[in-house]
Amino acid sequence: MRRSLGMLLVAATVLVARAGAEEVGDFYNVVAPNGADPWVHRHSDGWYYAVYTTGGDVTLRRSRTISALGGGEAIVAWRPLAGTPFSRNLWAPELHFLKGKWYIHVAADDGDNARHRMYVLENPSPDPFEGKFLLKGKVADREADRWAIDGTVLVMGEGDDERLYYVWSGWEGFENVDQRIYIAPMSDPRTISGPRVELSRPTLDWEKAAGPPTINEGPQALQRDGKTFLVYSAAGSWSDFYCLGLLSLEPGADPLDPKSWTKSPRPVFESGDGVVAPGHCSFTKSPDGSQDWIVFHAAKKPGSGWSRSIRAQPFSWGEDGAPAFGRPIPPDRPIPLPAGEPGRLRLEAEAAGLEGRARGFDDPACSGGFKVNLPDSKAVVSFQVEVDDPGVYVASIRYHADPAPGGGPRLSVTVDGRPAAPVSLPDSGERWSNAFARLPLKAGSNVVSLAAEVGLADVDCLDIVLDPLERRRPRR
């Protein structure tokens, strides 16, 4: 029956098909098709704010959902002046709301990696999309101003007892022998107020894999029921050995005392089930607050090094109170949406209309066991999308694309024949991935069409997040 359907679609040209639309409660866990070092902050205003490495600026995104972070609204929060000590190689930005203000901590240099240091930006506006992020300076131990990346703020206590600590990855001296995890007290969200203390260095075989240099980096705080943990990345970030380790702080102990921390003897999250080199993560809650989620990057395929995409999945807690991350979930296996997220309208390629040279083929890795190939700009696949309310909706396009000159394939997207948004399709790493678009839809029926503007691509399905952003935040 499936083969007959495939042959039928190859032979016929159909403008629009109505069948194949289904409301679903799952997603495929690529939440951004390109990116590394994701940081996600769920704020009291209901938005998920996200930043990750771009290299040349700090781009701030916001989304109502975890599963469609890649489709969030984006602004450039800060672009450094050329020719400054902090104008190049911007890595691993983090957004924190501390003491009533927004702060972004980011690593940067002048083009020479040996001069990487941490810098801090400040924005006093209640809304990080308003006001300006202004550079406030370098964050460093004055007595040991060494190479530093991946800075984060650890908050201990609350109210009058709240204490801030800076945790980062750095060199002991001025040569790239290894990267170690350091901590120091802070007098405010932008100032280190005491000497750095080493918490961890690569000592275990799995931490030293792919070295030299050997790596401990990307520390991230995770707290629950009075327990504090630091989840860090280990082994060469360029290698398939990249993974996550865990440092545990004894309850009530001084975080500046290295003896108060215990290192897990094994990785707590590592390659498996076809997912390669999961690392550099952050943590957040589902929209209803009932679930814990890890957001992380992973290599797109074995040997792809720093070519990575961003993933998300839930995790639990062990009887000892430590996080239990399990195994990474491959992107070809749908998982339930985070609790409290709206459902999705999924439109399958096998029920879509095909024009030009668009052709359908069986593929067991697809959600409906079927895909559509778009070899050129005259090949079009069209979906009939019906929604109850008008507004701007986030669409997730499940695609497969290989590298191509000029930045890879690109789709042109139209709604009822009007241009909506071009969508880049980064190399999907020989597997399926997700790209995102923001589509203006009217109440009732809409025809959403995709064509391969540059390069060629395969399309599996189109998901529409059933909660229009326009309704929540009027256009300005």
Number of C-alpha atoms within 10 A of each C-alpha: 6 13 11 9 16 18 15 12 21 16 11 12 15 15 16 18 18 14 13 17 22 12 14 15 17 17 23 24 25 29 28 25 24 25 22 26 25 24 23 25 19 21 12 7 8 13 17 22 26 23 24 26 22 17 15 15 21 24 17 22 23 25 21 23 26 30 24 24 24 27 23 23 16 16 12 12 21 17 13 16 10 10 10 12 16 23 18 22 20 27 24 25 30 28 24 19 17 13 10 10 15 20 24 26 27 28 26 30 22 18 16 11 14 15 15 23 25 25 24 23 20 23 21 17 14 13 11 21 18 11 13 15 21 15 16 13 14 20 22 23 17 12 9 12 17 20 23 28 26 24 30 25 24 23 16 15 11 8 6 6 7 9 15 19 22 22 27 25 27 27 21 20 12 12 11 15 14 20 23 21 27 26 27 23 22 19 12 13 22 21 20 21 16 16 16 22 16 19 20 20 22 21 11 12 12 20 25 21 20 18 15 12 15 24 29 27 33 25 29 23 17 17 15 11 7 11 14 24 22 20 26 27 26 31 29 24 25 15 19 23 22 30 25 27 25 23 20 18 19 16 13 12 12 12 22 18 13 15 12 16 22 15 16 11 13 14 19 17 21 23 21 13 11 14 19 26 34 28 31 27 25 24 20 21 19 19 19 11 12 10 15 17 18 16 24 26 28 32 28 26 18 14 13 16 18 16 19 26 26 26 28 27 23 23 15 13 13 9 7 7 14 17 19 15 18 14 16 22 20 19 21 17 13 14 17 16 22 25 16 13 20 16 18 23 21 24 26 24 30 24 23 27 22 29 19 16 17 23 23 26 20 17 13 10 14 19 19 18 15 23 26 28 24 27 20 18 19 14 20 26 29 26 27 23 22 17 18 13 16 15 22 21 22 28 23 28 22 23 25 24 22 17 16 15 8 9 13 18 22 23 24 18 24 20 21 16 11 11 13 18 16 17 19 19 30 25 24 23 20 12 16 23 29 30 25 26 22 20 20 18 23 17 12 12 14 19 19 22 25 24 26 27 21 20 21 23 22 22 24 26 26 27 24 25 22 18 21 22 21 14 13 11 10 9 9 3
